[in-house]
Amino acid sequence: MRLAALPRFPLCQLPTPLQRAERLEAALGPGSPRIYLKRDDLTGLAFGGNKGRKLEYLVADALANGATTLITEGAAQSNHARMTAAAAVVAGLRCVLALDTRNGADLAGNLLLDRLFGADTRLVAGKGERRAAMAQIGDELRAAGEIPYLIPTGGSVPLGAAAYVAATLELARQLNDAGVVPRRLYVATGSQGTQSGLVVGQRALSQPYEVYGVAVEYPRDDLVASCVDLANGTADLLDLDARFDAGDVTIDDRFVGEAYGKPTPGGLEAIRLLARTEAVVLDPVYSGKAMAALIAHVRAGVFSPDDSVAFLHTGGGPSIFPFGETLLAG
Ligand SMILES: Cc1ncc(COP(=O)(O)O)c(C=O)c1O
């Protein structure tokens, strides 16, 4: 595997902890499996999250290509945009963000942090307008003599996904040291870079668990197709002799609710439960919905008390702040 040969710009504090959530297990009752949290909310860069790992590879590539400015896109409360803005600061680059305001644009949480990190934030109305905005920003910067490096949504290209093959190596060591054999690894899945890297890592390292993606948007078929493409692209990048198809990808879209970015009752309950049992902060857009799936499955008796399950906490904490009262109601 070519993983170790890929240049990496250090941004994260690794390894992130793997913690057993015994108070959460107790709150879920005697039928609960052992639950392990892989704390990628603690990757260390600017409030942490899964994007830090991907950005280590993407920023290294940007620097190798002589880039002066990072450009990326996302929703106004994008964690990826916030971490890209922070990574640019650390790498001495400028940052321009194309952000859509379909779920509002309160100057709080991630949008506030983007501006605090000095990013140039360009707001567009809908997701569909982001791609054109990115291209236009690229042209504008090139005309001004800058060298832009475009990072697609979520950093979800094979080079970004490779970070979650490396994360699997880290997790596999921790599970092995702790003697833990989880049945599933739950993860919130959006642009698929994280899940595809985990799927490749699971196969390459013969891990015992099923990577269980919990969708945060529709339609599921598109998510599965892009996860398969990214997994194959990542395997190629790493010179791995592995092929993936839809049968290798588990994505559950029953916890999305109305749409991307819209909180669900289950997600809000999960946020409160983790806060009050483990003092762990989930978010309403991603990790809360993934934890809602795990909790629903425990309550439905999918696991026995002898089972172990793992949950990749992908971060997202800063996006709770615009939700205020909604989070506490219930
Ligand atoms: C907190 C959080 N969790 C999960 C994800 C999903 O990761 P991916 O886009 O790689 O599917 C994101 C993406 O923005 C995120 O911010």
The ligand as a Tripos MOL2 file, in Angstrom:
@<TRIPOS>MOLECULE
LIG
   16    16     1     0     0
SMALL
NO_CHARGES

@<TRIPOS>ATOM
      1 C1        -19.1780   16.6230   11.5300 C.3       1 LIG1
      2 C2        -19.1700   15.8960   10.2330 C.ar      1 LIG1
      3 N1        -19.4360   14.5810   10.2330 N.ar      1 LIG1
      4 C3        -19.4590   13.8580    9.1060 C.ar      1 LIG1
      5 C4        -19.2230   14.4470    7.8880 C.ar      1 LIG1
      6 C5        -19.3070   13.6100    6.6630 C.3       1 LIG1
      7 O1        -18.0600   13.3730    6.0890 O.3       1 LIG1
      8 P1        -17.9770   13.1270    4.5410 P.3       1 LIG1
      9 O2        -18.3200   14.4140    3.8680 O.co2     1 LIG1
     10 O3        -16.5720   12.7010    4.3270 O.co2     1 LIG1
     11 O4        -18.9720   12.0680    4.1920 O.co2     1 LIG1
     12 C6        -18.9430   15.8220    7.8200 C.ar      1 LIG1
     13 C7        -18.7380   16.4910    6.5250 C.2       1 LIG1
     14 O5        -18.7840   17.6700    6.3850 O.2       1 LIG1
     15 C8        -18.9200   16.5690    9.0230 C.ar      1 LIG1
     16 O6        -18.6670   17.8850    9.0290 O.3       1 LIG1
@<TRIPOS>BOND
     1     1     2 1
     2     2     3 ar
     3     2    15 ar
     4     3     4 ar
     5     4     5 ar
     6     5     6 1
     7     5    12 ar
     8     6     7 1
     9     7     8 1
    10     8     9 2
    11     8    10 1
    12     8    11 1
    13    12    13 1
    14    12    15 ar
    15    13    14 2
    16    15    16 1
@<TRIPOS>SUBSTRUCTURE
     1 LIG1         1 GROUP 0 **** ****
